[in-house]
Amino acid sequence: MAKYGEKAQSKVEKTMRERKAGSLRSGGSGKKVTSRNQAIAIGLSEARREGAKVPAKKSAKKSTKRSAKKSTKRATKTSTRRAAKKSTKRSARKSTKRAAKSAA
């Protein structure tokens, strides 16, 4: 049984032709695609979007997922600390302004 459907093959073929002609551009930045592998990936993702028979994307290894999870956890931790610091500074400033107004 075939891994890829006919529609997927034709999509990849089309994107490869576009790449060779120099008219294939990436979605995010709009830069010209020169890499063969990138062109194949674009063709497969387009075929997936249209519902063609294409295997699911490979998921990342466990170790990669774990390290990504750790880094996001670390980032959120520091950002919440910063936010807490800012809010305490703001409240301190507001209270001093209120005290100055009431004294005057």
N, C-alpha and C positions, 0 to 999 in steps of 0.2 A: 504494500500500500504506500502511496506517495506521501511524502512529508508536507509538501506544498501543493496547493491547488493551481489550476491553470491560470486563474485570475491573478494570483500572486506572482507567477512567473512572468506574465505579460506586464504587470506593474513594474517589476524590477527591470525588465528589459527596456521599458519606456524611460525609466529614470537613468539607466546606463547610457542610453542614446542622448538624453538631455545633457548628462555630464560631459560626454564626449564632444557635444556641440558647444559646451560652455554656457548653457542657459539654465543649468540646475543651480538653485540657490537654497540655502538652509532656511528653515522656518524662523528661528529666533532672531538671528542677526541680519539675515538677508545677504550674507557673504556667499561668494561663489564656491560651490563644492568641487574640490579637485580629488578628494580621496575616493577610491573605489569602494572601500568598505562603508563609507558614509553614504554613498549613493545607494548601495544595496539596502542599508538600514532604512533610508527614506522610503524606498520602494516597498519594503515589507511593512512599514508602519502605515503607509497609505492603503495597502491591501488589507491590513488588519481593520482599518477604519471602515472600509467598504464591506467588511464581513467575509473576506476570502479565507480559504483554509490555510492558515499560517500558524505554526506552533507559538505558544506564548513566549514572551521575552524571558530570558534566563534571569533568575533572581540572584541577588548578591549572596556571597558566602556568609556564613554565620558570623565569622570574625569581623567582616566588614560592617555588617549590620550592627554588631555590638559596639564597635568603635564609633560609628555614626550616632548611635543612641547616646553614648557617653558624652560626645562632644555637644550634642544639642542640649542634653541635661545640664552640662556645665555652663553653656551659654545662657540658658534661661535662669539659672541660679544667679549668675552675675548681673543679669539685666534686672532681676527683681530686687537685688540688693541696691543697685543704683537708683531704681525708682523709689525705694523706701527712703534712701538718703535724701533724694530730692524733695520728697513730700514733707519730711521732717524739717528740712531747711525752709521750705515755703511756709509751713505752719508757724515756725519760729519768727520769720519775718513779719507775717501777718499779725501775730500777737504783739510784737514790738510796735508795729504801726498803730494798732488799736490802743495800746497803752499810752502812746505819745499823743494820740488824738484826745483821749479822755483826760489826760493831764492838762492839756491846753485849753 
